Amino acid sequence: MTTPAREYTTQQLHYLRKGITFADLDTTVTLGVLPAGAIVDNAYVIVSTAFDSGTSDVLDIGTSGDGDGFATDLGLQTAGKIAADELATSDDLGPYASDTTLQATLVAAGTAATAGAGEIVVTFLPDNDG
């Protein structure tokens, strides 16, 4: 279920956070909705339990219009903070003309995973300086 875009009235860094597990592999999950005018600040995944598919486990992060606009093929087979690799050159960071859905796609290769967990985080700044 998609939640509506949220925005605090004071100037704060906002975020979307979505838990993932190996059960989400080979699917696309919705992270949430950015409000119109928002600008993406950062994106990353905290892998708490390494994913263990036989060959690879990777993650893309982006908008519903460009699924890898923030990150492409981030490796999930090592625990830790894995930073988005596309932010420095992305043209998808906003400001957005309308509320925009963010998503992540998880892809596995090789034998089926039996472990893996993490949290995807996208930080953003709403347009509330008026």
N, C-alpha and C positions, 0 to 999 in steps of 0.2 A: 504494500500500500504506500502510495506517495504522500508525504506530508506537505502541507503548504509552506511556502517560504516564510522564514522567521527573521525578525529584525528587532534588536533592542533600540531604544530611542536615544541612548547615550553612545558616545564614540568608543566602541570596544571592538576588539578582534573577535569575530564570530567563527564558528566552526561547524562542520558536519563530521560525524563519526559513525562508522559502521563496522560491526564485528563480522568476521568471516571465518569459515572453517573449511576443512577439506571437502565437506559435503557441498560447498558452493562451487567447486571446480567444474569447469565447462558450462558455466552459467554467467549471466550478466545480472549484477545486483544494483539496485538504486541506492545511492548514498543520501539523497535528499534534494531539495530545491533551493537554489540561490534566488534572492529577491532581485527584481529589476534594478539596474544601476550598480550591482555588486562588482567587486574586483577580487579575483583570486590572489591570495598572498602566498600560499604554500600548499604542498600535498606530499603525503608520505604514507607508508604502511609500517606499523610496528608488528613484527612477526614474533609472537611469544612462543609458539611451538612450530618448529620447522616443518614444512610440507614435505612429503616423502614419496611422491610418484616416482616411478622407475627412472624416467629420463629428465623431466623438467616440470616445474610449476611456475607459471608467470602471471603477472597482473598488469592490466592496462587501466588507466584512470582518465576520465574526460567527461565531456558533455554528451548528451544523447545524440547530438549532431556530429561529434568527432570523438569517438570512444577512447582514443589514445592521445588526446590533445595535451594532457598534463604528464602522462607517464606511459612508456611502452616497454612491455616485457620485463617488468621488475621481477627479479628472482625471489622466490618465496622459500627456497630450500635451506636458508640460513636464518637463524633467529637474529633479531636486531631491528634497528630503524633503517628502512630502505627509502631513500629520498627519491622523489619524482625526478625523472631525467629529462623532461621536455620543457620545464618551466622557463628556462633562460631564453628560449627561442619560440615559445608558443604564441600564437595569435588568438588563443581562446581564453585569455585571462580576464576579459571584460574591458570596460563596463558593458553589462548585458542590457539589451533593449527591453527585455521582458523576463519574467521568472524563468529560470533555466534549470533543468534537471541534470544532476551529475550522476555518473554511473561508473562501475568498475566491472571489468570482464576478467575472469579467472580461467586459465587454460592449463590443462595437464597433458603430459605425454608420457608414454610408457605404462608400466603396471599401475593399477589403481592405488590411490593414496589411502593410507590408514591413519594418518595423523596430519595435523596442520591447523593453526589458529592464529589470528591476528586482528588488528584494528586499523582500518583505513581512516585517515584524517585529512580533511581539506579545510584550510583556514581562509577566511575571506573578510573583506571590508565592505559593509553596505554603504550606499550613498545617503548618508544622513548628516551631511555637513551644512545643510541649508537651513 
